[in-house]
Amino acid sequence: MADKQQEKPILRMLLAGVSSIAAQTVTHPIETIKARMQISSEAGRSNKGNYSGIVSTFKSIHQNEGMKGLYKGIQAAYGREMIYSTLRLGLYEPFKKLWGAEGKNVPLYKKFLSASSAGLVAACAANPVDFLKIRMQNWEGESHSVGWHARKVYGEAGVFGFYRGVQITIIRAMLINGTKLSTYDQIKNKLKTIGYKDGLLLQFICSVTAGAIMAGVSAPFDLCRTRVFSQDPKNPKYKGLVDCMMKTVKNEGPLGLYKGIVPMWGRMGPFTVIQLVTWEQLRKMCGIKSI
């Protein structure tokens, strides 16, 4: 039965995309708030709203852009999840096989290597829609379609404009996916050895823990990605990841790298729970063994 279950890699990947879209739908507003907070107090930037805190950011978006402002970029986000999450989750098990991370008592680093490898592939494929999503979320003017923003980016910098900050995206994706899936997988298998049954409770405990650890590890890289993606291509403030980190620390202090950490966890926590629990349940319904 287990061997037969392993023969559904395409379906397993598609289910990963579906579960991620469900998670994105629920958490998109808090992600938009996080993105706006991450660009607040940025040197040389003037914002239309007060993005100093979660409540003030929510009020500013609501007053200036309406409730629909919280869902700016949702179309690009759906496209991103169908590419990015389909690959980063769906390729985890093939990479586990490649790196010898299958079976019991596998060291955590092998699972991290497998998950981060999947994240690398996914980040390279999804950077264009990821870039559009961040751009749309931080667009304070009138809402426009994905196509409108894509034409603007292409007009400003050509095809390479869609790959601005791709190095940061790759590093972030490798850290996030490596941390999330390896932690989830490791904790789940450890708890199963002491008597926990594979079900909703176990999946919930493991996904909450993985989401919290992931947010703490990736926060500085997430902030830099948002800032690099949101800068004016004609007058860029940052040359890349290191430059962005150094300037952020210089202008805002070390804690500036963790700006937006609360809404980031508020998004990553529920997102991880909905994504992984839904994925596990869909796998079960379709006869695919759990992680």
Contacts in CASP RR format, 6 or more apart in sequence:
PFRMAT RR
TARGET T0000
AUTHOR 0000-0000-0000
METHOD contacts of the structure
MODEL  1
MADKQQEKPILRMLLAGVSSIAAQTVTHPIETIKARMQISSEAGRSNKGN
YSGIVSTFKSIHQNEGMKGLYKGIQAAYGREMIYSTLRLGLYEPFKKLWG
AEGKNVPLYKKFLSASSAGLVAACAANPVDFLKIRMQNWEGESHSVGWHA
RKVYGEAGVFGFYRGVQITIIRAMLINGTKLSTYDQIKNKLKTIGYKDGL
LLQFICSVTAGAIMAGVSAPFDLCRTRVFSQDPKNPKYKGLVDCMMKTVK
NEGPLGLYKGIVPMWGRMGPFTVIQLVTWEQLRKMCGIKSI
2 289 0 8 1.000
5 287 0 8 1.000
5 288 0 8 1.000
5 289 0 8 1.000
6 93 0 8 1.000
6 289 0 8 1.000
8 286 0 8 1.000
8 287 0 8 1.000
8 288 0 8 1.000
9 90 0 8 1.000
9 93 0 8 1.000
9 94 0 8 1.000
11 286 0 8 1.000
11 288 0 8 1.000
12 90 0 8 1.000
12 93 0 8 1.000
12 283 0 8 1.000
12 288 0 8 1.000
13 86 0 8 1.000
13 87 0 8 1.000
13 89 0 8 1.000
13 90 0 8 1.000
13 91 0 8 1.000
14 86 0 8 1.000
15 279 0 8 1.000
15 282 0 8 1.000
15 283 0 8 1.000
15 286 0 8 1.000
15 288 0 8 1.000
16 85 0 8 1.000
16 86 0 8 1.000
16 88 0 8 1.000
16 89 0 8 1.000
16 90 0 8 1.000
16 279 0 8 1.000
17 81 0 8 1.000
17 82 0 8 1.000
17 85 0 8 1.000
17 86 0 8 1.000
17 89 0 8 1.000
18 278 0 8 1.000
18 282 0 8 1.000
19 85 0 8 1.000
19 274 0 8 1.000
19 275 0 8 1.000
19 276 0 8 1.000
19 278 0 8 1.000
19 279 0 8 1.000
19 282 0 8 1.000
20 81 0 8 1.000
20 82 0 8 1.000
20 84 0 8 1.000
20 85 0 8 1.000
20 86 0 8 1.000
20 89 0 8 1.000
20 275 0 8 1.000
20 279 0 8 1.000
21 78 0 8 1.000
21 81 0 8 1.000
21 82 0 8 1.000
22 274 0 8 1.000
22 275 0 8 1.000
22 278 0 8 1.000
23 81 0 8 1.000
23 270 0 8 1.000
23 271 0 8 1.000
23 272 0 8 1.000
23 274 0 8 1.000
23 275 0 8 1.000
23 278 0 8 1.000
24 74 0 8 1.000
24 77 0 8 1.000
24 78 0 8 1.000
24 81 0 8 1.000
24 271 0 8 1.000
25 74 0 8 1.000
26 270 0 8 1.000
26 271 0 8 1.000
26 274 0 8 1.000
27 266 0 8 1.000
27 267 0 8 1.000
27 270 0 8 1.000
27 271 0 8 1.000
27 274 0 8 1.000
28 70 0 8 1.000
28 71 0 8 1.000
28 73 0 8 1.000
28 74 0 8 1.000
28 77 0 8 1.000
29 70 0 8 1.000
29 71 0 8 1.000
30 263 0 8 1.000
30 266 0 8 1.000
30 267 0 8 1.000
30 270 0 8 1.000
31 77 0 8 1.000
31 137 0 8 1.000
31 263 0 8 1.000
31 267 0 8 1.000
32 61 0 8 1.000
32 69 0 8 1.000
32 70 0 8 1.000
32 71 0 8 1.000
32 72 0 8 1.000
32 73 0 8 1.000
32 137 0 8 1.000
33 54 0 8 1.000
33 57 0 8 1.000
33 58 0 8 1.000
33 61 0 8 1.000
33 70 0 8 1.000
33 263 0 8 1.000
34 260 0 8 1.000
34 263 0 8 1.000
34 264 0 8 1.000
34 267 0 8 1.000
35 134 0 8 1.000
35 137 0 8 1.000
35 138 0 8 1.000
35 226 0 8 1.000
35 230 0 8 1.000
36 47 0 8 1.000
36 51 0 8 1.000
36 57 0 8 1.000
36 60 0 8 1.000
36 61 0 8 1.000
36 137 0 8 1.000
36 138 0 8 1.000
37 51 0 8 1.000
37 52 0 8 1.000
37 53 0 8 1.000
37 54 0 8 1.000
37 57 0 8 1.000
37 259 0 8 1.000
37 260 0 8 1.000
37 263 0 8 1.000
38 222 0 8 1.000
38 223 0 8 1.000
38 226 0 8 1.000
38 227 0 8 1.000
38 259 0 8 1.000
38 260 0 8 1.000
39 45 0 8 1.000
39 47 0 8 1.000
39 51 0 8 1.000
39 138 0 8 1.000
39 226 0 8 1.000
39 227 0 8 1.000
39 230 0 8 1.000
40 47 0 8 1.000
40 51 0 8 1.000
40 52 0 8 1.000
40 53 0 8 1.000
40 57 0 8 1.000
40 259 0 8 1.000
41 52 0 8 1.000
41 251 0 8 1.000
41 252 0 8 1.000
41 259 0 8 1.000
42 227 0 8 1.000
42 237 0 8 1.000
42 251 0 8 1.000
43 237 0 8 1.000
43 247 0 8 1.000
43 251 0 8 1.000
44 237 0 8 1.000
47 140 0 8 1.000
48 60 0 8 1.000
48 64 0 8 1.000
48 140 0 8 1.000
48 141 0 8 1.000
49 57 0 8 1.000
49 60 0 8 1.000
49 64 0 8 1.000
49 140 0 8 1.000
50 56 0 8 1.000
50 57 0 8 1.000
50 59 0 8 1.000
50 60 0 8 1.000
51 57 0 8 1.000
51 60 0 8 1.000
54 262 0 8 1.000
54 263 0 8 1.000
57 263 0 8 1.000
58 70 0 8 1.000
61 69 0 8 1.000
61 70 0 8 1.000
62 69 0 8 1.000
62 70 0 8 1.000
64 140 0 8 1.000
65 72 0 8 1.000
65 140 0 8 1.000
65 141 0 8 1.000
65 143 0 8 1.000
68 143 0 8 1.000
69 143 0 8 1.000
72 136 0 8 1.000
72 137 0 8 1.000
72 139 0 8 1.000
72 143 0 8 1.000
73 132 0 8 1.000
73 133 0 8 1.000
73 136 0 8 1.000
73 137 0 8 1.000
73 146 0 8 1.000
75 145 0 8 1.000
75 146 0 8 1.000
76 129 0 8 1.000
76 130 0 8 1.000
76 132 0 8 1.000
76 133 0 8 1.000
76 136 0 8 1.000
76 146 0 8 1.000
76 149 0 8 1.000
77 133 0 8 1.000
79 129 0 8 1.000
80 126 0 8 1.000
80 129 0 8 1.000
80 130 0 8 1.000
80 133 0 8 1.000
83 122 0 8 1.000
83 125 0 8 1.000
83 126 0 8 1.000
83 129 0 8 1.000
84 122 0 8 1.000
84 123 0 8 1.000
84 125 0 8 1.000
84 126 0 8 1.000
84 129 0 8 1.000
84 130 0 8 1.000
84 173 0 8 1.000
85 122 0 8 1.000
85 275 0 8 1.000
86 122 0 8 1.000
87 118 0 8 1.000
87 119 0 8 1.000
87 121 0 8 1.000
87 122 0 8 1.000
87 125 0 8 1.000
87 126 0 8 1.000
88 115 0 8 1.000
88 118 0 8 1.000
88 119 0 8 1.000
88 121 0 8 1.000
88 122 0 8 1.000
88 123 0 8 1.000
88 173 0 8 1.000
88 177 0 8 1.000
89 118 0 8 1.000
89 181 0 8 1.000
89 275 0 8 1.000
89 279 0 8 1.000
90 118 0 8 1.000
91 117 0 8 1.000
91 118 0 8 1.000
91 119 0 8 1.000
91 121 0 8 1.000
91 122 0 8 1.000
92 114 0 8 1.000
92 115 0 8 1.000
92 118 0 8 1.000
92 177 0 8 1.000
92 181 0 8 1.000
92 291 0 8 1.000
93 291 0 8 1.000
95 101 0 8 1.000
95 113 0 8 1.000
95 114 0 8 1.000
95 115 0 8 1.000
95 117 0 8 1.000
95 118 0 8 1.000
96 102 0 8 1.000
96 110 0 8 1.000
96 111 0 8 1.000
96 114 0 8 1.000
98 114 0 8 1.000
98 117 0 8 1.000
99 110 0 8 1.000
99 113 0 8 1.000
99 114 0 8 1.000
99 117 0 8 1.000
100 106 0 8 1.000
100 110 0 8 1.000
101 110 0 8 1.000
101 111 0 8 1.000
101 113 0 8 1.000
101 114 0 8 1.000
104 189 0 8 1.000
108 182 0 8 1.000
108 186 0 8 1.000
111 178 0 8 1.000
111 181 0 8 1.000
111 182 0 8 1.000
111 185 0 8 1.000
111 186 0 8 1.000
112 178 0 8 1.000
112 179 0 8 1.000
112 182 0 8 1.000
114 181 0 8 1.000
114 182 0 8 1.000
115 177 0 8 1.000
115 178 0 8 1.000
115 179 0 8 1.000
115 180 0 8 1.000
115 181 0 8 1.000
115 182 0 8 1.000
115 185 0 8 1.000
116 174 0 8 1.000
116 175 0 8 1.000
116 177 0 8 1.000
116 178 0 8 1.000
117 174 0 8 1.000
118 177 0 8 1.000
118 181 0 8 1.000
119 173 0 8 1.000
119 174 0 8 1.000
119 176 0 8 1.000
119 177 0 8 1.000
119 178 0 8 1.000
120 170 0 8 1.000
120 173 0 8 1.000
120 174 0 8 1.000
122 173 0 8 1.000
122 177 0 8 1.000
123 130 0 8 1.000
123 166 0 8 1.000
123 169 0 8 1.000
123 170 0 8 1.000
123 172 0 8 1.000
123 173 0 8 1.000
123 174 0 8 1.000
124 166 0 8 1.000
124 170 0 8 1.000
127 162 0 8 1.000
127 163 0 8 1.000
127 165 0 8 1.000
127 166 0 8 1.000
127 169 0 8 1.000
128 162 0 8 1.000
128 163 0 8 1.000
130 169 0 8 1.000
130 229 0 8 1.000
131 153 0 8 1.000
131 161 0 8 1.000
131 162 0 8 1.000
131 163 0 8 1.000
131 164 0 8 1.000
131 165 0 8 1.000
131 229 0 8 1.000
132 146 0 8 1.000
132 149 0 8 1.000
132 150 0 8 1.000
132 153 0 8 1.000
132 162 0 8 1.000
134 225 0 8 1.000
134 226 0 8 1.000
134 229 0 8 1.000
134 230 0 8 1.000
135 149 0 8 1.000
135 153 0 8 1.000
135 229 0 8 1.000
135 230 0 8 1.000
136 144 0 8 1.000
136 146 0 8 1.000
136 149 0 8 1.000
138 226 0 8 1.000
138 229 0 8 1.000
138 230 0 8 1.000
139 149 0 8 1.000
150 162 0 8 1.000
153 161 0 8 1.000
153 162 0 8 1.000
154 161 0 8 1.000
154 162 0 8 1.000
156 233 0 8 1.000
156 234 0 8 1.000
157 164 0 8 1.000
157 233 0 8 1.000
161 233 0 8 1.000
164 228 0 8 1.000
164 229 0 8 1.000
164 233 0 8 1.000
165 225 0 8 1.000
165 228 0 8 1.000
165 229 0 8 1.000
165 240 0 8 1.000
165 241 0 8 1.000
167 240 0 8 1.000
167 241 0 8 1.000
168 221 0 8 1.000
168 224 0 8 1.000
168 225 0 8 1.000
168 228 0 8 1.000
168 240 0 8 1.000
168 241 0 8 1.000
168 244 0 8 1.000
169 225 0 8 1.000
171 221 0 8 1.000
171 241 0 8 1.000
172 218 0 8 1.000
172 221 0 8 1.000
172 222 0 8 1.000
172 225 0 8 1.000
175 217 0 8 1.000
175 218 0 8 1.000
175 221 0 8 1.000
176 214 0 8 1.000
176 217 0 8 1.000
176 218 0 8 1.000
179 210 0 8 1.000
179 213 0 8 1.000
179 214 0 8 1.000
179 217 0 8 1.000
179 218 0 8 1.000
180 210 0 8 1.000
180 211 0 8 1.000
180 213 0 8 1.000
180 214 0 8 1.000
180 272 0 8 1.000
181 210 0 8 1.000
181 291 0 8 1.000
183 206 0 8 1.000
183 209 0 8 1.000
183 210 0 8 1.000
183 211 0 8 1.000
183 213 0 8 1.000
183 214 0 8 1.000
184 206 0 8 1.000
184 207 0 8 1.000
184 209 0 8 1.000
184 210 0 8 1.000
184 272 0 8 1.000
184 276 0 8 1.000
184 291 0 8 1.000
185 291 0 8 1.000
187 205 0 8 1.000
187 206 0 8 1.000
187 209 0 8 1.000
187 210 0 8 1.000
188 198 0 8 1.000
188 202 0 8 1.000
188 203 0 8 1.000
188 206 0 8 1.000
188 291 0 8 1.000
191 202 0 8 1.000
191 205 0 8 1.000
191 206 0 8 1.000
192 198 0 8 1.000
192 202 0 8 1.000
196 202 0 8 1.000
198 290 0 8 1.000
199 280 0 8 1.000
200 277 0 8 1.000
200 281 0 8 1.000
203 276 0 8 1.000
203 277 0 8 1.000
203 280 0 8 1.000
204 273 0 8 1.000
204 277 0 8 1.000
206 276 0 8 1.000
207 269 0 8 1.000
207 272 0 8 1.000
207 273 0 8 1.000
207 275 0 8 1.000
207 276 0 8 1.000
207 277 0 8 1.000
208 269 0 8 1.000
208 272 0 8 1.000
208 273 0 8 1.000
210 272 0 8 1.000
210 276 0 8 1.000
211 265 0 8 1.000
211 268 0 8 1.000
211 269 0 8 1.000
211 272 0 8 1.000
211 273 0 8 1.000
212 265 0 8 1.000
212 269 0 8 1.000
214 268 0 8 1.000
214 272 0 8 1.000
215 261 0 8 1.000
215 264 0 8 1.000
215 265 0 8 1.000
215 266 0 8 1.000
215 268 0 8 1.000
215 269 0 8 1.000
216 261 0 8 1.000
216 265 0 8 1.000
219 257 0 8 1.000
219 258 0 8 1.000
219 260 0 8 1.000
219 261 0 8 1.000
219 264 0 8 1.000
220 245 0 8 1.000
220 257 0 8 1.000
220 258 0 8 1.000
221 241 0 8 1.000
222 264 0 8 1.000
223 248 0 8 1.000
223 256 0 8 1.000
223 257 0 8 1.000
223 258 0 8 1.000
223 259 0 8 1.000
223 260 0 8 1.000
224 238 0 8 1.000
224 240 0 8 1.000
224 241 0 8 1.000
224 244 0 8 1.000
224 245 0 8 1.000
224 248 0 8 1.000
224 257 0 8 1.000
227 237 0 8 1.000
227 238 0 8 1.000
227 244 0 8 1.000
227 248 0 8 1.000
228 238 0 8 1.000
228 240 0 8 1.000
228 241 0 8 1.000
228 244 0 8 1.000
231 237 0 8 1.000
231 238 0 8 1.000
237 244 0 8 1.000
237 247 0 8 1.000
238 244 0 8 1.000
238 247 0 8 1.000
245 257 0 8 1.000
248 256 0 8 1.000
248 257 0 8 1.000
249 256 0 8 1.000
249 257 0 8 1.000
252 259 0 8 1.000
280 290 0 8 1.000
280 291 0 8 1.000
283 289 0 8 1.000
283 290 0 8 1.000
284 290 0 8 1.000
END
